[in-house]
């Protein structure tokens, strides 16, 4: 089967399509656990045009999109620091999941960082498919908490980390 999508860096012109993707994926992923009203509130707060444009332009960050026939079908955002990175906004359109797009995005992310970099992320505890996905790439659950500065402590999240490759090799 031919690949009919492209992974590339997000551009400001992509923002309306990124917002549409995030709205669809968030409602699909979180309505059952957080409720439609709360999810809509978070979407309106966290995925504003201004905030997405700011993230696209941030230094030391990598905001990727997967585009297919003019639609944005997946995103990821990596905030790179010296020896640490925080992965966020890793979302695949519900109709495009389990087709290798998430793995392709993750491989692109991992190839963009040094072997000494530890990556952290947060995941909703009941999002079992996401937790299992991240585990396939060497992430382990560290416990409850957040990598974010957003003041939404009432929303349960788990921190997952992928240690630097050298650390992971020494444990085997």
C-alpha positions in Angstrom: 0.0 0.0 0.0 1.4 3.3 -1.1 2.1 6.0 1.5 -0.1 9.0 0.8 0.8 11.2 3.7 3.7 13.5 4.5 5.3 14.4 7.9 6.7 17.9 8.0 7.2 20.9 10.3 4.0 22.7 11.1 3.4 26.1 9.6 1.2 29.0 10.8 -1.1 28.3 7.9 -1.8 24.8 9.3 -3.3 26.1 12.5 -7.0 25.9 11.6 -6.5 22.3 10.4 -4.5 21.5 13.5 -7.3 22.9 15.7 -9.8 20.7 13.8 -7.7 17.6 14.3 -7.2 18.4 18.0 -10.9 19.0 18.5 -11.8 15.6 16.9 -9.1 13.6 18.7 -9.7 15.2 22.1 -13.4 14.5 22.0 -12.8 11.0 20.8 -10.1 10.4 23.5 -11.4 12.2 26.5 -15.2 12.7 26.5 -15.9 9.4 28.2 -13.5 10.2 31.1 -13.6 14.0 31.4 -17.0 14.8 29.9 -17.8 16.7 26.7 -18.2 20.1 28.4 -14.8 19.8 30.2 -13.0 18.6 27.0 -14.5 21.6 25.0 -13.3 24.0 27.7 -9.8 22.6 27.6 -9.7 22.6 23.8 -10.7 26.3 23.8 -8.0 27.1 26.4 -5.1 24.9 25.3 -5.4 25.0 21.5 -6.1 28.6 20.7 -4.8 30.0 17.4 -2.3 32.2 19.3 -1.0 29.4 21.4 -0.5 27.0 18.4 1.2 29.7 16.4 3.5 30.5 19.3 4.4 26.8 19.6 5.1 26.6 15.9 7.6 29.4 16.2 9.3 28.4 19.5 13.0 27.9 19.4 14.3 24.4 20.5 10.9 22.9 19.6 9.7 20.7 16.9 6.1 20.9 16.0 5.3 18.2 13.4 2.2 17.5 11.4 1.2 14.6 9.2 -0.7 15.9 6.2 -2.8 13.8 3.8 -4.7 15.2 0.9 -4.7 18.7 2.4 -5.9 17.5 5.8 -3.8 17.4 9.0 -4.2 13.9 10.3 -1.6 13.8 13.1 0.5 16.1 15.2 3.4 16.0 17.7 5.2 18.7 19.6 8.6 18.2 21.2 10.1 20.8 23.5 13.9 20.1 23.5 16.1 21.2 26.3 19.7 20.3 27.0 19.4 16.6 28.2 15.6 16.5 28.5 12.6 16.9 26.2 8.9 17.0 26.7 6.6 15.4 24.2 3.1 16.8 23.8 0.3 17.1 21.3 0.9 13.6 20.0 -2.5 13.0 18.4 -3.6 10.9 15.5 -7.0 11.3 13.9 -9.3 8.5 15.2 -9.9 7.2 11.7 -6.2 7.1 10.9 -5.0 5.3 14.1 -3.3 1.9 14.0 -2.0 2.5 10.5 1.6 3.2 11.5 1.4 7.0 11.4 2.0 7.4 15.2 5.1 5.1 14.9 6.4 7.1 12.0 6.0 10.3 13.9 7.7 8.8 16.9 10.6 7.5 14.9 11.0 11.0 13.4 11.0 12.5 16.9 13.5 10.0 18.3 15.8 10.6 15.4 15.8 14.3 16.1 17.3 14.1 19.6 20.6 12.9 21.0 21.0 9.5 22.6 21.6 11.3 25.9 18.2 12.9 26.0 15.4 11.8 28.4 11.9 12.3 27.0 8.9 12.9 29.3 5.2 13.1 28.5 1.9 13.0 30.3 -1.0 10.7 29.4 -4.5 10.3 30.7 -4.5 7.2 32.9 -7.5 5.6 31.2 -6.0 6.1 27.7 -4.7 2.5 27.6 -4.0 2.5 23.9 -1.8 5.5 24.2 0.0 4.1 27.2 0.7 0.8 25.4 1.9 2.8 22.3 4.4 4.8 24.4 5.6 1.6 26.1 6.5 0.1 22.7 9.0 3.0 22.4 10.6 2.5 25.8 8.5 4.8 27.9 7.7 3.7 31.4 5.1 5.0 33.8 6.7 7.1 36.6 3.5 7.9 38.5 0.9 10.5 38.6 1.8 14.1 37.9 2.4 16.6 35.0 5.2 17.8 32.8 3.1 20.9 32.1 2.8 24.3 33.8 -0.9 24.3 33.0 -2.9 24.7 36.2 -5.3 21.8 35.7 -4.4 19.6 38.6 -7.9 18.3 38.7 -7.3 16.4 35.5 -5.5 13.1 36.3 -2.4 12.4 34.3 0.5 9.9 34.4 4.0 10.9 33.7 5.9 8.5 31.4 9.6 8.8 30.6 11.9 7.3 28.1 15.5 7.3 29.5 18.5 8.2 27.5 19.5 5.3 25.2 22.7 4.7 27.1 20.9 4.4 30.4 18.3 2.1 28.9 21.1 -0.1 27.5 22.9 -0.4 30.9 19.7 -1.8 32.4 19.4 -4.7 30.1 
